[in-house]
Amino acid sequence: MTLDTEKTAEFCRSILDFYEREGRDFPWRHTVNPYEILVSEIMLQQTQTERVLPKYLAWLERFPDVESLAAAPLADVLALWSGLGYNRRARFLHEAAKRLNLILKETGRFPDTPEALDALPGIGPYTARAVCTFAFNKPEVFIETNIRSVYIFFFFPDAAGREVKDTDLLYLIEQTLYRENPRLWYYALMDYGAALKKKVENPSRKSRHYTKQSRFEGSLRQARGAIIRCLVNSASGCALYDIAQKENINPELLEKAACALAAEKIISADGQLYRIS
């Protein structure tokens, strides 16, 4: 789908006018510090902004820069992350900080290209491009759930369920990108998408990439969180049996979660005891 100039201008006006009237305010929108932007982007993955906000502020108070995060023990990092879920994100951020600390010592500059950022542990194409845009105001093309909703709502109103491909949307995102201020443009898109989901059925349901988050209770995510929560509060380590008793979680599920966490090098086993790596 190729848009004409008039349709592009009308779409952009709708998004920017909405943002001027109803744009949200978050602390990560008041900084262009690439480390602070990176922290916010990793935290916001699959997590609502309301849950992220207090954790983000506490994180920057404890780990105000790359150097302080890189020097911290993983147990401290996971303890502060507790409550956000998906603990592998904390380990990836910790590993990325170690790599960034070396880069900063060698070059004196924070990486500012998608390729350089994507090479960091656990970053990925979306986060790399988002950091480039929000920290350096570069006109990168990327998509996330709220942006996806906006473009499906405007340009694919008659699409059937799980029909729209991200490749089609990325083409439209590139055509409509407000290159004079991409940072503001993506904030506006995200806010429009967040508001849209409260007014209409989630447009992202029409996306081929749409997935509904699985139930938390009785899930592997719950078991992983329980293990991390117990281990960060125990210097001597914990046995899975004790965690199962304390958290009232199926021992077999805990064992499966422990194996996954060990494979990710978040925890390690010493006989029957597990500790943060």
N, C-alpha and C positions, 0 to 999 in steps of 0.2 A: 504494500500500500504506500503510494507516494502522495504526500499532502501538498495542496496548493498553498500559496503564501497567505491568502485570506483565512483559510481554515487553521493554519498554524498560528497566526496572530490571534485569532479568536480563542483558541485553546490556551495559549500562553496568558492571555489577559484574564481568563477565568481562574487559572491557578494562582497567578500573582495577586489578583484582587482579593481572592479568598485569604491568602497568606497575610496580606496587609490588614485585613479585618480580624482574622481569627487564628493567626499563627501562634504556635505554642512556644513557651520559653523554657529552655533547659541550660544548665551551666556549661555543657559542652558546646553550646552555640555561642558562647562568649569567649572562646579561646581559638587561637590558630596554632597552638602548641601541638606539634604532631604526635608527641607521646600521649598527651591528654586526649587527643582525638582518637588515637589507636585504642586506648583503654575503653573509651565510651563505645566504640564500634564493636569491640570484642564482647563487652558486657551486654550490649543490646541484641546480640544474636539470639533469637528465639526466647527473648525475655522482655516483658512489658516495661515501659519506661518508668512506671510508678515504683517497681521493684528495684530498678537500676539506680534511681536517683540517690537514695541514701548510701548505697554501696559505693557509688562513684565518688561521692564527697569524702567518705571515710577512706577509700583507697588512696586518693591523692594526698590526703593528710598523712597517711602512713608511708606511701611510696610516691613522693612528689615528682620523681624523675626516673629516667631509665637506670641510672646508676644505683639508686636505692632499691629498686625492684630487682635488678640483677644480683645484688649482693645478699638479698634476703633468702633465708631457708625456705624450701618449698612448703614446709608445714605452716609457716607464717602466712604464706601466700594463700594456701588453701583455707586456712582458718578465717581469713578476712573475706574470702570469696563465698564462704558457706552461706547458703540461702538463695544463691543465684542459679544453682543447678548446673548441669553439664560441666562438671569440674575439669574435664580435659581442656576447656578453654583457659582456665587459670594456669595450667601447666604450659600450654602453648604460649600464653602471654609472658610467662616467666622465662621460657626458653628464648622467645623473641627478644626480650629485654637483654638477655646475656649476649646474644648476637649483635644487637644494636649498640650495646655498650662498647664492644670491640670496634665496631664501625665508626662510632663517634670518636674514639681514641685515635683511630688511624686517619680519619678524614676530617673530623671536626664538623661533619654535616649529617643531618638526618636524611635517610634515603627519600627521594621525592619523585620516584617514577614507579608505575605499577609493577614493572618487571623486578626492580630491586626489592620492593616491599613484599611482593608475592613469593620471593625466595626465602622469606623469614618463616620460621616454624608456625604452622597453623593459621597463616594469614589468609591466603586464598585470593582469587581474582576480585571478588566483590569488595572485601575489606581493603585490599590494596588500592583500588580505584576510589573508594569512599574517602580514605585518608588523604589521597592526593587532591581530591576535590575540596574537602572540608578544611584541611590544613594549609594547602597551597593554592586553592581556588583554581585548580586546573580543570578544564572541560572534559572530564572523562565520562565514558558511557557505562552505566551499571544499572542493575535492577535488584530490588528487594520486594518484600511482600506488599507494602503500601504503594510503592511505585507501580508495581504490577497491576494492582487494583485500579489505579487511576487510568492507565492506558486501556485496560480492558473495558472499563465503564464508558469511556469516551469513544473508543474506536471499534469495539467489538460488542455492541449492545445485543446483537442477535445471535451471538455464538452459542453453541451447545456446550454442555458440561465437558470439561477437560479437553477442549478443542484447540485453545490458543497456545501457540508455542512462544517461548521466550525469544527466539530468534526474530520472530515477527515484531515483537514489542521493542527489542533493542534497536531495530531499524527505525522505528518511530521515535524512540527516545533520542537517537542521534539527530534526526530531522528537526526535532522541536527543542533541542538543548539551547538554553539561554546562555550563550557563551560570554556575554558581558559580565555575568555574575553567576557562574554555575553553583557556587556554594549556596547562595540564596535560593536558586531554582530547585535544587534537590530538597532543601528544607521545606519549601512550599509544596512540592510533590508529596513528600512523606506526610505532611500535615493534612493535606487534602485527602489522601488515601485513608488515613486514620479516622478522619471525620466521616468519610464515605461509608465505612463499614458499620457505623452506628445508625445510618439512615436507610441503607438498602441491604439486600442480601449480599454477602461478601462476593464481589466480582471475581476474586481470585479463584473461586470454585470452577470457573470456566477455563482455568489454566491447566495445561497438560502437566505442569509441575506442582500442582496443588496437592498438599498432604495435610491431613488432620493430625494434630498432636495426639499421641496415644495417652490413655488414662495413666495418671501418676500412681495411684494407689495399687500396690501389688506389682509394680513395674520394675524393670532393671534399673531405671533412673532412681527410683526410691531406694533401692538396695545400695546403689553406688553412693548416694548421698549419705545414707546411714553409716556406711563404713568410713567415709571421709570425716564425718562429724565426730565419730568416736575416736578415730586415730589422731586427729589434730588436738584432742584434749587429753591424750595419753602418751606421755613420754616413753613409757615402757612397752607400749604396744598393746594390742587386743587380739583375743582369739575370736574367730567367727561365731563360735557357740555363745560367747558372752554378748556379742553384738546382737545376735538373733534374739536372745532373752531380753535384752534391754530395749530393743527397737520393735520387738514383736514382728519380725520379718522371717519368712520362710528360709531355713538354713540352706536349702539347695539354691535358692535365688541369690543368697548372699555369696555362696561359693562361686557361682557363675559371674557375679559382679566383681568379686575379688580377682578372679582370673583375668578379667578384662582390664581392671585397673593395674594389675601387675604387668600385663603385656604393654600397657601404655607408660610404664615406668613411673606411675604415680605412687604406688605402694610396693613394698617388698616383703617377702615372707622370711621368717626366722623360726623354723620348726612350725609350731601351731600359732605363733604370734605374727601379726602383721603390723608394719610401721609405715609411715610416710617415707618414701625413698629419699 
